[in-house]
Amino acid sequence: MPKNYRFSRMSGIFFISIGEHFSKYKWFYIILGSICISGIIVGFITGFRNAEDITLSSLPDVTLVKFIEKDITAVSVFFSRIFAMLGLFILVWITNCKPWLSFITFIILIYRSFLLGITCSMLIVLYKMGGIINVVLIFFPFHLIVLLALLGWCVVCLSTNYGCKHSGFSVITHEFWRLNKPCFICFSVLFTLAYIMEAILIPYITSAIFIGVS
């Protein structure tokens, strides 16, 4: 069998699996997506309401603060974020091992959404037009992609957790990983690419905006 044909066939199966997943659990995405939007809005409002008290040390994104203060490099930013996101993936998976722990998944998603909103608003408050440029070009779009990847993983784990009585398997079974392998790969690639792009652009854009413009 030619390699190109095999690759095309595997790619087709992969994207079909992803499409079926989104179609099957669209209501999970709608509900959790609404939670994320609410968290981002509340974060924005909270940040702007406390504008007078905001300083650089107030930013909840410690990694970004260290980069702005030139304590770490863009490579360190990338690996710090990757390890933190993998930790969140593992935490979401663990909290769905038992049905009564699943509420923690919602807390994680709300908290991450809130952090995205409040960090964006703080950057705008601190750096005015420079902050707006940075938020629009780098921080918000890339971290929104990361949030969407986390949301997708939450849907995978929650749907398995809630449906374990009917499906007969949970997140700790081999069947869970076999059926959701395409989704896991997709979400992992999404947040990895987002962090790579952030690491590439942040030294050129963020330094100019934060240090040169402000």
C-alpha positions in Angstrom: 0.0 0.0 0.0 1.5 3.4 -1.0 2.6 5.6 1.8 0.6 8.6 0.4 -2.6 6.5 0.3 -2.0 5.2 3.8 -1.4 8.7 5.1 -4.5 10.1 3.4 -6.6 7.3 4.7 -5.4 7.8 8.3 -5.9 11.6 8.0 -9.4 11.0 6.7 -10.3 8.7 9.6 -8.7 11.2 12.1 -10.8 14.1 10.8 -14.0 12.0 10.6 -13.5 11.0 14.2 -13.0 14.7 15.3 -16.1 15.7 13.3 -18.2 12.9 14.9 -17.0 14.0 18.3 -18.1 17.6 17.9 -21.4 16.6 16.4 -22.1 14.1 19.2 -21.2 16.4 22.0 -22.2 19.8 20.6 -24.4 20.5 23.6 -21.5 19.9 25.9 -19.5 22.5 23.9 -22.4 25.0 23.9 -22.8 24.8 27.7 -19.1 24.8 28.5 -18.4 27.4 25.9 -21.0 29.7 27.5 -19.2 29.1 30.8 -15.9 30.2 29.3 -17.4 33.3 27.7 -19.0 34.3 31.0 -15.6 33.7 32.8 -13.8 35.9 30.3 -16.3 38.7 30.5 -16.2 38.6 34.3 -12.4 38.7 34.2 -12.4 41.8 31.9 -14.9 43.6 34.1 -13.0 42.7 37.3 -9.7 44.0 35.8 -11.1 47.3 34.6 -13.0 47.9 37.9 -9.7 47.6 39.8 -7.7 49.6 37.3 -6.3 52.1 39.9 -4.7 49.3 42.0 -3.1 47.3 39.1 0.6 47.0 38.9 2.9 44.7 37.0 3.2 42.4 40.0 -0.7 42.2 40.0 -0.7 40.2 36.8 -1.9 36.6 37.5 0.4 35.4 34.6 3.6 35.0 36.6 5.4 33.6 33.5 4.6 36.7 31.5 5.7 39.0 34.4 9.0 37.3 34.5 9.5 37.6 30.8 8.6 41.4 30.9 11.2 41.8 33.7 13.7 39.9 31.6 14.1 37.1 34.2 13.3 34.3 31.7 13.6 33.8 28.0 10.9 33.0 25.4 12.0 29.4 25.4 11.4 29.3 29.2 8.0 30.8 28.6 7.1 28.0 26.2 8.2 25.1 28.4 6.6 26.7 31.5 3.3 27.0 29.7 3.5 23.5 28.2 4.1 21.8 31.5 1.4 23.9 33.2 -1.1 22.9 30.5 -0.2 19.2 30.6 -0.7 19.4 34.4 -4.2 20.9 33.8 -5.0 18.1 31.3 -4.0 15.5 33.9 -6.0 17.3 36.6 -9.1 17.3 34.5 -8.6 13.6 33.7 -8.1 12.8 37.4 -11.2 14.8 38.5 -13.3 12.7 36.1 -12.3 9.4 37.5 -15.3 9.6 39.9 -18.7 11.3 39.1 -18.7 13.3 42.3 -15.4 14.9 41.4 -16.5 16.2 38.1 -17.6 19.6 39.5 -13.8 20.4 39.8 -13.6 20.4 36.0 -16.1 23.2 35.8 -14.1 25.2 38.4 -10.9 24.7 36.4 -12.6 25.9 33.2 -14.2 28.9 34.9 -10.9 29.9 36.6 -8.9 29.6 33.3 -11.5 31.7 31.5 -11.4 34.3 34.3 -7.6 34.5 34.2 -7.6 35.1 30.4 -10.1 37.9 30.8 -8.5 39.6 33.8 -5.0 39.3 32.3 -6.0 40.9 29.1 -7.7 43.8 30.9 -4.7 44.3 33.2 -2.4 44.5 30.2 -4.6 47.1 28.6 -4.7 49.1 31.8 -1.0 48.9 32.4 0.2 49.6 28.8 -2.7 51.5 27.2 -2.4 51.2 23.4 0.7 49.0 23.6 -1.3 46.6 25.8 -4.2 46.6 23.4 -1.9 45.8 20.5 -0.3 42.9 22.4 -3.7 41.5 23.6 -5.1 41.6 20.1 -2.1 40.3 18.3 -0.7 37.8 20.8 -2.1 37.2 24.2 -5.8 36.8 23.6 -5.9 34.8 20.3 -3.2 32.4 21.3 -4.5 31.8 24.8 -8.1 31.5 23.5 -6.9 28.6 21.3 -5.4 27.1 24.4 -8.6 27.6 26.3 -10.5 25.9 23.5 -8.2 22.9 23.6 -8.8 22.7 27.4 -12.5 23.0 26.8 -12.4 20.1 24.3 -10.5 17.9 26.8 -13.1 18.8 29.5 -15.9 17.7 27.1 -14.1 14.4 26.4 -13.6 13.6 30.1 -17.0 14.9 31.3 -18.9 13.1 28.6 -17.2 9.8 29.4 -17.7 10.4 33.2 -21.4 11.1 32.8 -22.0 8.3 30.3 -19.9 5.6 32.0 -23.1 3.7 33.3 -24.3 3.3 29.7 -21.0 2.9 27.9 -19.4 0.6 30.4 -16.0 2.3 30.5 -14.5 5.3 32.4 -11.6 7.6 31.9 -9.2 5.2 33.5 -9.9 2.4 31.0 -8.0 1.5 27.9 -11.1 2.0 25.9 -11.3 5.7 26.8 -7.9 6.3 25.4 -8.5 4.2 22.3 -11.7 6.0 21.4 -10.5 9.5 22.2 -7.0 9.3 20.9 -7.8 11.6 17.9 -9.3 14.2 20.2 -6.4 14.1 22.6 -3.9 14.5 19.7 -5.9 17.4 18.2 -6.2 19.3 21.5 -2.5 18.7 22.3 -1.4 19.9 18.9 -3.6 23.0 19.2 -2.2 24.3 22.5 1.4 23.3 21.6 1.2 25.3 18.3 -0.4 28.2 20.1 2.5 28.3 22.7 5.1 27.9 19.9 3.7 30.9 18.0 3.5 32.9 21.3 7.2 32.0 22.1 8.3 33.1 18.5 6.4 36.4 18.5 6.6 37.5 22.1 10.3 38.7 22.0 9.7 40.9 19.0 6.3 42.3 19.7 6.0 42.2 23.4 9.4 43.8 24.1 8.7 46.6 21.6 5.3 47.3 23.0 6.0 46.9 26.8 9.5 48.4 26.9 9.6 50.7 23.9 6.1 52.0 23.7 5.2 52.2 27.4 
